[in-house]
Amino acid sequence: MNYFNELVQGFRYLGIEAGDMILMHSSLKSLGVKEVTPEIAISALLHVIGESGTLILPCLSYRDVTEKNPVFSVKETPCCVGAIPEYFRTRKNTIRSVHPTHSVCATGALAYEITKDHIKDTTPVGLNSPFTLLPKYNGKILMLGCGLKPNTSMHGVEEIAGAPYCLKDNDTHYKITLENNIVIESVHKRHNFYGFIQRYDRITEILNNDEINCGKVLQANCHLIDSKAMWQKGITAIKENPYRFVDKS
């Protein structure tokens, strides 16, 4: 069976088009077909968005780059969010943004543009983060078989809206090794979700049907989200109720 073609059809059915900027969270296992490798999944999505499109994957490293081990290498530090982004990180022509815990990897027409200023941020999802910049490019968030809860962009929504629980008061001092092997030092805030359970699945309660599409890609249940609508409505929701997207544990 040609799973590449099935993936292409599934992505298009969800609403992904040529020229799109896609930020994808993913679960390889959810596709339900052991013959589908990370390479096949990425190749199919790149085929759909074409040369004018841009693909972004979170390449988070917060599990390895900690307060006790505040050391990050753009080239060497692995990601902690699954097989597809870890493959993508090592793929030729992939750019990784500079951030010790919440970097992204990108390829395509606007990959450099959307990653180049991430080094300026001092919070997990700050104003220069590709997560935050996505709405500027009318980007779409693809949740491929992983549900809605691991939606990192919502951390940026929380930061901008001033959610009272999301950041620690103290700073962490990091050593960052850049692509050219130059080492710099950087001071960042880390997340602080102690005592709270993240409930980013609640975005379905604030988005219209034309702002979030649901469907299947192979056996994976997927969501395609209009990032601009999610950010605008998410910020408004948190300003009205600061705990709108969390529960107390």
N, C-alpha and C positions, 0 to 999 in steps of 0.2 A: 504494500500500500504506500502511496506517495503522501507521507505526512507533511512534507513541505507545502504542497498545494492545499492540503486541508487547513494548515495553519494560516496560510495567506487568505483563504476564503473566510475563515473565522475572524481574523483581524478586520477584514473589510466589512463583514456583516455587523461587527460592533460599531463601526462608524469611523475607522481609521482610514485616512486618505493620503494620497501623495502630497508631499510638502508639509505634512504635520510635524509639529514638535511633540514628541511623546516622552513622558516620564513614566517608566514602568517599574512597578513592584511585582515580584513574581515568585511562584512556587513551581519548580520543575516537576515535582512529584504529582502535582494536581492535574497535569495534562494526561496522566493515566496511561502513557505509552512509553515503555522503557526504551524503545528505539529512538525516541526524540531526545536528542542531546541539546545542551545549551547552545551549541553552534547552529544547529538546525533552527531552533526557536528564534535566535537573534537574526539569522539570515532571512527568515521568512518575514519578520517585522521590518527589517531594512528594505526588503524588496517592496513592501507595501508603501512605505513612506518615500522611497526613491531618493535620488541624489539631492533633491531640494529639501528633504526632510532632515530632522535632527532627532537622534535617540539618546535619552538620558536614563541612566540607572543609578539608584543609590548605591554607594560603595562604602557603607558605614563601617566604622572600626572601633566603636565605643567599648566593645567587650575586651579588646586587647590593649587599647590606648586608654589607660585609666589614670586616676589621680596618683596611684602608686607606681604606674609605669607610663609617664607622660611623654612618650617617644613615638613619633610618627614618621614614616618614610613614604613619600608619594609613590615610589617605584616598588617598594618591598612589602609594606604593611597590607595583609590580606583584608578582605571585607568579611563581615560576619552575618550577612543577610542572604545567604543561599548560593546555589551552584551557578545559576545564570549570571548574576552580577560578578561572581568571582572569575568566571570564564571571560566575561566582557572586559574586566579590568586588565587582563593579560593579552587581549586581542590587539592585533596590529591596527594602528591609526585611531586608537582610543586615547582620549585626553582625560586625565584625572585632575579634578580641582583640588586646591590646596586647603585642606581643613583637617584638623587632627582626628575628629570623631564623626563628622557628617559630610565627608567628601562625596562627590558624584563622579561617575565616568560618563563621557559623552562622545559621540561620533556624528558626523554629518555636517551639513551646511553651516550651522551656527554653533557648533560645538565649542570652538575657541571663545566666541563672543560671550556665551552664557556661563563659561567657567572661569574666565580670566581674572575677575575681581573677587572671587570667593576668598582669597587670601586676606582680604581686608576685614572679614567678619570676626567678631569675638564672642558670638553666641552660637548655639547649635544650628539654628536656621535664621540667619540674620538677613539684612536688607540686600546684601550682595550674593546671597545663596542662589544657586540655580533653581531651588525649590520656590523661592520667593519671586524670582524673575520670570518664572514660567507664564503667569497670566499676561505679562507684557507682550508675549509672542503668541497669545491665544492658544497656549499649549493645552494638551490633554493629559490626564493622569490615567494610566492603565493599571488596574489591579488584576493581575493575571493569576487567578486561582488562590489568592492569599487572603480573601476577604477584604474588608474595609478598615480594619483596625490598625494595620501597619502603614498608615498613610502619613509619612514623615512630613509632608507639606503642612499638616495640621499643627505641627510644632511652631511653624512660622506664623500661622494664624494666631496661635496663642500668644506668641511673643509680641506681635504688633498690637493685638487687642488688649494686652496687659493682663493676661490671666495670672492670678497671684501665686500659682503653685509650680510653675514650670521650670524656674531657674534657681540654682543655688546662689546663696549670697557671696560665698567665697570664690576666689579666682584659682585657676589651675595654670601653672606655668609649663608650657610644652616646648620640647625640642623637635623641630620639623626639618627633615632632610628633603630638599627640593629635588626636582628631576635632574638638575645639573650637579647634584651632590653637595651643594652649598647648604650649610646648616644654619637655621635661624631660630630665634626664640619668639614665642608668642604667648599671650595671656588670654585665656578664654573662661567663660562661664560654662558650667555643665548643667545638664538637666537635673531636676529634682522632682520626681514623681512619687516620692515616698508617701504612702498613705492614700494614694489615688490609683484608680484603674482607668486606663484610657478607653474612651468609648467613641472613637471616631466613626464607627458605623452609624452614628446618629446623623451624619450628613444627609442620609436618605430622607430625613424628616424635614429638611430645609431646602432641598433641591427639587426642581420640577423634572418631569419625565424627559424633557428635551435637554436637560443639563446633566443627566446621568443615564447612560445606557447599560443594560444588563444583557448578558448572553453567554454562550459557551464557545470556547476554543478547545477543540478536541473534547476532553472530559472536564476541563477546568471551568468553573463558574467565574465569570469576569465582569468587571465594571469599567466603563470608560467615562471619565468625569471631566466636565468643562471646568478648567482650573480657575478661570476668572470668576465664574459664578460661585464656586466653592469658597474662594478667598473672600469675596465681597459679603456673601451671606454668612460665612463662618465668623468673620470679624464682628458683624452686627449682632450675631447670636451671643457671642461671648461678652460683648459690652452690655447686653441686656441681662445676661446671666453668666457670671464668670465661670461657673462650674457646669456649663451646658454640655461639655464633651468629656466629662470625667465623672466617676462615682467614687465615693470614699470607700476604701477597702476596710 
